Amino acid sequence: MLDLRNPIGYFFLINALLLVGYGLMEPHLVPFGSQQINLNVIWGLVMGSFGALMLALAWRDKHASPDEKDSESTTD
């Protein structure tokens, strides 16, 4: 069965790269108190972190030893 964490992770990573790239090329700064922030870059980093987390969890599950998988799947 397909682990949905892989396509979700890749989807968020690709979108994050596009969003960060756009934010760096065309900076649209939003006033935040006395500072100016670039929301595209910030949310691109958040999305990239989530995508990396999904891929790391999928990789960890794929490379887990069979004993660990058996103990996680059994319930008492």
N, C-alpha and C positions, 0 to 999 in steps of 0.2 A: 504494500500500500504506500502511496506517496505521502511523504511527510510534508505537511503544508507549511512548515517553518522555512523550508528552502525557497519556494517561490515568493512567500511573503517577505523574507529577508532580502532577496534580490530586488524585488519591486521597490522596497523602501530605500535600499542603497542606491539604486539607479536614480530614483526621484530625488534623493538627497544630493547626489552629485550634480544633477541638473540645477537644483535650487541654489546650492552654494555657488556654483559657477555663474549663474545668472546674478546672484547677489553681489558677487565680486566684480562682475563686468559692468553692471548697471546699478550702482548703489542708490537705493531709495531709502533715505534715512527718515526715521519716524521720531518725532520728539518724545523723549521720555525724561521728564523732570528737566534738568539743566543739560542733559546729554542728548546726543543723536545716536540711535541704534539702527542696525540693519536687520530687520526681521527675517529676511530671506536667508541670510547666513545662519542666524540663530536656529531657525526651525529646520534648516537643512542639516545642521549638526544633530539636532534632536532626532530627526528621522533616520539619519545615518547610524546613530547609536542604537536605535530600536532595530534597524535592519541587521546590524552586526550582532546584536544580542540574539535575534532569531536564528541567524546562521550558526552562531556558536552553540546554541542549544541543539540544533539539528545535528551538528558535527559531533557534539558530545554524546548524543543518543546513538548515533551511527557507530561510533568507536567504543562504546561501552562494552565491557566484557559480557559474555552470555550469562554469567552468574548474576551480575547486577541487574540485567533485564528481567531474569526470572524472579528475583526477589522483589522487584518493583511491581510486577504484574500480578503476583499472588496477593490475595486479600484474605484475612481470617474472618 
